[in-house]
């Protein structure tokens, strides 16, 4: 079982406050020892520049060495409650007519001590926020009011980041979703719990480009017959299918412009982009509760056509 931890205790433990009991001070010494190399690597300029150790460690949380990460988080778990397991109460729901629909995601970040990784609970706006125009489920004025830093403090998590606006390229998806929650007036449903690649800061746009990761979900996506799919061919032969494009890195990108996406991407050597109008429905399923996904350098998200996942390889 995963152990989920948040931000507030970590911030306090790195603050050097004199209110800790002797045992806590011993543990703080353990953190200082385990993190000495990380502090030298990441934080020397921050400390000299006055930003401070606490801010530096928070900014580089996804890049910490295993020993530093474990030492820091072991202390935090003594004070922090476990996060809610939304997956255990999620119910299957089908979303239709998604192609071209705009949405946003709000990600609350936690740590998995057992695997020394970070993951998020992801909240998605699809079907919410805009009864007047269901094709835009993340209106700009509503999304602008979401304060990520304040939400991180309120929810006692390692961090919060806003992902989007984005747009779907599929036609239908069925997956287990959680109840609707409201964050600063923006509504979202729990959709998934993706694990972050080690060393990747999710706030750094493009940091996770072309780095596959697993998402815990039981989803079934359908791309309709007679419509285009947008594909990446990897050097190892894997075909990746675009499920959503992003409009934060390239704000001019639209669904109609995806046919020219290849000219905008900075593809690694050996990768190729193509489009294809399919002559049968393409169905992509998660296998054993996991989907394999990847982002491009414009933060578009692709699903892998691995064995058992795609009804056919386009």
N, C-alpha and C positions, 0 to 999 in steps of 0.2 A: 504494500500500500504506500502511496506517495505521502510524504510529509510536506505540507504546504506552509510557507511562512511569508510574513509581510515586512513592511519597511520600518515602522515606527521604532521597534526595539533595536533594529540594526543601527538606525540613526543615533539613538541614545547611547548604544554601546560604543560607537565610534566617537562620541563627543567628549569623552574624558570626564564626565560628571563625577563629582565626589560623593554622590549619594549611594553608590553601590556598596554592597556588603563585601567582605574580604574575599569570598569565593568568586564573586563577579570580577574583582580586580585581578585575581589569578588568571581567570579565563581571558580577560582583556590582554594580559601579558602573553598568553598563548596565541591570541590573534596577532599581536604585534610581531611575534617570532615567525609565525606561519606566513605572514603577509609582508615581511621585510623586503623580499625581492620585488613583489608587486608594487609596493609603495615607491621603491627606487625607480622601477620601470615606468610607472604611470603617473606618479603624483609629485615628483620632485619639483617640477615647474609650477604646479598648482599651489603647493605649500609656500614656495618662495614668492609667488605672485599674489598670495593672500586669499586665494579661492578656498583653501582649506582641505584637510584630509578627508573629512566626511563627504564633501561634495565630490571629490575625486573618486573615492571608492564607489560611490553610487553611480557615477558616470561610467565607470569601467567594470561594473558588476559582471557583465557577461564575458569579460576577458580575464577574470581572475584565475590564478592557478588552482588546481584541485585542492591543494592543502589549505590555501588561504580561504577559498570558498567554503570548504567544510568547517574550518575553525570558526569563521564568522557566523555561518548559519547554525552551527550547533548551539551557540550561545543564544541566538535569536529564538530558536524553537522552544526554549524554556519559558518564554514570555508570550509567545504568539499562539492564538487559536488556529486550528486547521481551517482551511478554506472549505466552502460548501462543495459537495460533490454533485454538481448539476447533472452529470451524465446519468446518475442512478435514478433520477426522477424524470428524465426527458421523455417526451412522447413524439411518435412519428408524425410528421406534418409534411404535406406536399405544397410546393410553391410552383404555380403555372405561369406561362407567358412572361418568363423572366428575361428573354433575350433583349438586351439594350436597357434594362431597368437599372437605374443608378441607386447605389446604397453606400453605407459607411459601416465600419466596424470599430468597436471600442474594446481594447485589450487590457485586462488587468493581469499583472505579472506576478508569478509566484516562483518558489524554488522547489525542486525535487531533490532532496538530500540524498536519497538512495542512489540516484543516477548522476548526481552532481550536475544537473542541468536546470535550465529555467523553462517555464512553460506559461501559457496564458489561459485564462478563461475569456473566450471571445464572444462578444455581443454584436448581433447583426440587425440592421434596420429594415430588412426586407419586409414589405407588407405593412409598414408602420409610418407614422409621422406626417403623412400627406394624403388625406382622403381626397383632396381636390385633384391631385395628379399622382396616381399610384406608380407612375414610371420614374418618379423622383422621390425616393423614400428617405433622403437625407438632405432636406432643404438647407441651403447655405446659412440662413439666418439662425436656424435651430442648431446646426452643427457648430457654429462659431461660439455659441454660449457654453459649450462643453469645456470645462477647465480641467485639463488632465492632471496638473500638479495638485490641485485641491482635491480631486477625486482620489488620488493616491493616498493622501493623508487621511481622508474620511474613511476609506475602505481598508486602511492599514495593509497595503500591498507594496511590493518592491517598486512598482512603477505602473503608470498608465500611459498608453499611447493611442493616438487617434489614427485610424487607417482609412483613408478615403477623402473625397468621394471616389467610388469605383463603379464598374458596370458589369453586369452578367453577360456572358456570351452563350450560355446554355438556354434551353427552352423550359426545362422542368427539373426540379430537384426534390427528392424525398429524403428526409433525415430526421433523427430525434432532436427536438429543440426544447429548451427550457421555457419557463414562464417569462412574460414581458417584465422588464425592469426599466426604470426611468433614471437617467443620469443628467442632471442639470437641464431638465426639460426634454431631452432627447430619449426616445424609446428604442430598446433593442431586445432581441431574444437571444438567450445562450445558444450558440451554434456548435462550438467545438473547443478542444483544449490542445492546441498545437504546441509541440516541443520546439524550442529555439535551438538552432545549431550553435555549438560551443564557439565562443569568441565573437558572436554576432550581436551587435547592439541594434535592437529593433528600431531605435529612434534615428539611426543613421540610414538615410534613404539609399537604397542600393547595396547595403552591406551584406544582405543575404542572397544577392543575385547569383543564380545558377548553382545554388547549394541546396540539394534536396533535403526535405525533412518529412517526418511522419506526423499526421494529424489524427488524433483519436476521434473517429466519428464513424457512423454506419450510414453512409450516404449512397444514393442512386441518382446519377445525373443523366439526363437525356438531351442529346443534340439532334434536332429533327431532320428527317429525310428531306433532301432538296435544298438544304441551307448550308452556308459555309462553316467550316471549322478552321481554326487558326493554329498552326502546328509548329513545333520545334523538333528537329531531328538531331539527336545527340550523337557524338562520335561512337558511343557504344551500341548504337542501334535502337535505343529507347526513343519512342515517339511520345512527345508531351503535347497535351491538348489544352489550349487556353480556355480557362473557365471564367476569368474575369480580368478586365483591364483596369488600369489605375489612372486617375486624373490629378495626382498631386505633383509628380515629377514633371510630366508633360501635360499642362493644363489644357492644351488644344486637342488632346487625343479624344476621339469619339468612336462610337461603334462603326460608323461608316468609314472611318479612316483606318480601321484595323487591317484592311487588305494591304496597306503599305507599311505595316508595322516593322517589317524586316529592315527597311531602310533607316529606321530610327534606333534600332537596338545595337548595342555594342556586344555582339555575340563572341563568345570565346572561340578559339581556333577549332575548326572541325564541326561547328554547329551551323545549322541551316534553318531558315524560316520559310514556310510555304502555307498557302491556303488551299482548301479542297472543298468542293461542293459534294456532299455525301449522298449516295443513292439508296441509303437505308439508315434507319435510326442508329445513332451511336450511343450506347449505354455504358457509363463508367461507374463501377461499383467499388466501394471500399471493401477490403478483404480482411477478415478477422478483426473488424473494428478499427482498421487503420487505412487511411488514404495517404498516398505518396505524392507530395506536391513540391513545387519549386517556383521561385519568382525570377522574372527577368530583371534587367537593370532599370526598367521603368516601373517596376513593382507590379507588373501583371502576374497573375497566378496561373500555373499550369498543373494539370494532373497527368501522372505517368500512366502509359498503357503497358503495365507489367502483366505477366501471366495471371489470368483470372479476373483482371480488373476491367478490361474493355471487351465489348461484344464483338468487335473486330478492330484491327489496327489500321487506321486511315492512312 
